[in-house]
């Protein structure tokens, strides 16, 4: 059975884009077809200025929403990254294989570093090296497939490069993974800026539908979505990005096809109304289950504890093998006391 790994960074409240583009696929398909691991990658949240209490709160909320979205701990492994030391252990070894040039070519590093500098802040070294930590997340588990959006494809390519380089220099150690992309709604766009991804890092955004938004809030955001010049409803991603985004969201929520849905509507208003109701209905079961899980925090803690134990058991042999391969001495065993004494 193939092994699948994917992670969610707790830097903001999860959005409709996270659900339609990834979480729903994980629950409906990936956990059934593969040995699947899903991780709250909290160490990645430390690469920029952050509030420690908020990171803890969002880490718990993210794990709870993953369960609410349908991840089943009987079918998959759900855990928090910092609870498994092997991620950090392997990350340093891979830093010794990666190059400075590779890190500085990462598109996300360039964009995030530029934003930090614009705000007058300093750029943390971890922001430069976090793609190596992401590679460690993946390689520690002998991962075959990594479901990602287009914006993370470059990081999976780096992971492949590092695995191949390590294997060539130090012997066959890592499985070389490949990226996979969900076929529908892989990238839900911002309702107010339909050429930009619906990201979760913003606390408040009229163009962002959060998974825990109340139904009336969802309706208001969708009804106020930016459309395009003209009145005809057509599916044209380049020429009509606003309408195309609404059609893709509606298609993802209803199982339809954006091009076929376009011919059904004569006005933007009707399209927005149906899209809003479709989103409300898709989010309803997730929100209900989230409330149930919040009322039972002991269950969530147990899932994360058992998930970390399972993940640790999978990762430790791989990381120990990497330590041996790269030339590090194994730890000295504790002497066994003579029972007769």
Secondary structure, DSSP 8 states (H G I E B T S, - for coil): --EEEEEE--SS--BHHHIIIIIHHIIIIIHHHSEEEEEE-GGGGGGS---HHHHHHHHHHHHHHHHHTT--TTTEEEEEGGG-THHHHHHHHHHTTS-HHHHHT-HHHHHHHHHHHHTT----HHHHHHHHHHHHHHHTTT-SEEE--GGGHHHHHHHHHHHHHHHHHH-S-----EEE--SS-SS-B-SSSTTSB--S--SS-TT--BTT--HHHHHHHHHT----SSS-----TTT-HHHHHHHHHHHHHHT--HHHHHTT-SSHHHHHHHHHHHHHHHHHHHHHHHHHHHT-HHHHHHHHHHHHHHHHHHHHHHHHHHHHHHT-----------TT-
